[in-house]
Amino acid sequence: MSTRMIELERFTMQRGQAFDPHSHDAHQLIWTPDGILAVELENRYWMLPTTLALWVPAGVPHSPLALRDSVMEGIYLDAGSATNGWDHPTAVRISPLARQLIAHLREPLEALQRDRAEAVLMDVLVPAGTASIIVPLPTDQRAAAVARRILTDPADQRTLADYGRDVGASSRTLLRTFLSDTGLPFSTWRTHARLQAAVGMLAEGHTVSQAAYQVGYSTPSAFIAAFRRTTGQTPGAFVRR
């Protein structure tokens, strides 16, 4: 008799909703077929549009966050038989075929049908390489609270002093903490967070102008200039990679 290697769960998440940090005995593939997720893991945020999933090895604490209303697919893989050689968190491309296979595995299948579908899904999961989206997260609780608010609403134009009043810290303290915890000045961190949120939108088919306005830029040209300064590429070239 066949033993399932893959189990699936689906969660509907509202914008800003997050899971508490937790881990699983199984490996997990975190993916959204509808929405944008950020996964807090090892003091970093991995941003996931519908074209990317995150492989989380068994035992690694993580916390998914919905950047807008989203559906999260929790795809759990038996740690004893489904490793793919990935011992560390890995961004994975979700191709149209992988999307169809995940939907197929939700159907009632005979044992051999399921075995074949699971094997093919494992075969088509490919690391995303340089297209993965990672944002370092401050370890200080007050700075981390600010970071989460910006990630949830990258278009928010409040100053660091405004955020500081909300979390009980001066802007000087937050500036120092962002630099020491993430290695980035706050203004640079915020730019990275906005640009990386925009990549998720571009990957879902939004235009450059739409993405620019949705992450807080006043003009598309300002967004493109910031993107080129940060990545050395245009938004379109980065997404294609």
BELLINHU-V763725 format. One record per backbone hydrogen bond with DSSP energy under -0.5 kcal/mol. CO is the residue of the C=O (numbers start at 1). NH is the residue of the N-H. If there is no record, write none. Layout:
# BELLINHU-V763725
co = {CO CO}
nh = {NH NH}
This chain:
# BELLINHU-V763725
co = {5 7 9 11 11 13 14 17 22 24 27 28 28 29 29 30 31 34 36 36 37 38 38 39 39 40 41 43 44 45 45 46 47 48 49 51 52 53 54 54 55 55 56 57 59 62 63 64 65 65 66 70 71 71 72 72 73 73 74 74 75 76 77 78 78 83 85 90 91 92 93 93 95 96 97 98 99 100 101 102 103 104 107 110 111 112 113 114 115 116 117 118 119 120 121 124 126 128 129 132 133 135 140 141 142 143 144 145 146 147 148 149 153 159 160 161 162 163 164 164 170 171 172 173 174 175 176 177 178 178 178 179 185 186 187 188 189 190 191 192 193 194 195 196 197 198 199 200 201 202 207 208 209 210 211 212 213 219 220 221 222 223 224 225 226 227 227 228 234 235 236 237}
nh = {78 76 74 13 72 70 17 66 62 59 77 30 56 31 75 54 73 71 67 68 48 40 65 41 46 63 44 137 41 47 135 39 49 37 52 94 32 92 30 56 57 90 28 60 61 22 40 19 38 67 16 13 34 73 11 74 31 75 9 76 29 7 27 81 82 86 87 55 128 53 95 126 99 100 101 102 103 104 105 106 106 107 109 114 115 116 117 118 119 120 121 122 123 124 125 126 93 131 132 134 47 45 144 145 146 147 148 149 150 151 152 153 156 163 164 165 166 167 168 169 174 175 176 177 178 179 180 181 182 183 184 183 189 190 191 192 193 194 195 196 197 198 199 200 201 202 203 204 206 205 211 212 213 214 215 217 216 223 224 225 226 227 228 229 230 231 233 232 238 239 240 241}
